[in-house]
């Protein structure tokens, strides 16, 4: 048993202590901050490894040899695939897979994690979860087939946002859903058309937005940041080249290589020659598919208070 005192308390207490009970030790000083931080990091790493172990075992238990095209051999005392069978399906050694499932501190490549994901029949969400538990950055999903279906479910959302404008774009800024005021007030093009192309090539956009230059710089910076999230997607470069040829302003901004990732901005819109509108613009990524972004506009009839602005920061984040 160990009892800890501060140094001053220890020296004072020691003067009155002659015979300590057997097994009791007095130790001066308090635990260091570095030691506490180190212990918490180790505990966090251990919890992550424990979660990885449990996740792999649970995914393995839900499959049978028939599910993966293997012939069942021998008597099975527990449900699901054996570790050796998962290793065979993933193309790794049985010992290595066992170490991974036991939560040992080993390095795992993306290729091996993909092979294990395929062997365990993981869906996209489970695959990303496996990457994170293994301490590796999750892959960016490149499939585009789900976007139109998810966007169709968002049409009632943007319609319900009326009378304020709202619309949805994919990773390339193609419009997938928009309400009527987004089209009439903001000039958002029809479904399937590209918002960036419309913004830079439609002459009415420069009339509609008094701060067109600032908006243009922000949009190009956001597009560049979005393209960097998908380094293997060559369509971003193709679209950028098309826009550079189509509009000199875009070409100049693209050559600056500036970035922008603002989730909350303010937009002024010229409705008529005598009338204008101000909006708070929020860009929200969707949890189910981060490729899609929901553009919400909120009317600003009066300057916003500090409290209102703080609450919007929370929503946008």
Secondary structure, 3 states (H helix, E strand, C coil): CEEEECHHHHHHHHHCCCCCCCCCEEEECCCCHHHHHHHHHHHHHHHHHHHHHHHHHHHHHCCCHHHHCCCCCCCCCCCCCCHHHHHHHHCCCHHHHHHHHCCCCCCCCHHHHHHHHHHCCCCHHHHHHHHHHCCCCCCCCCCCCCHHHHHHHHHHHHHHCCCCCEEEECCCCEEEEECHHHHHHHCCCCCCCEHHHHHHHCHHHHHHCCCHHHHHHHHHHHHHHHHHCCCCCCHHHHHHHHHHHHCHHHHHHHHHCCCCCCCEEEEEEECCCCCEEEEEEEEEECCCCCCCEEEEEEECCCCCCHHHHHHHHHHHC
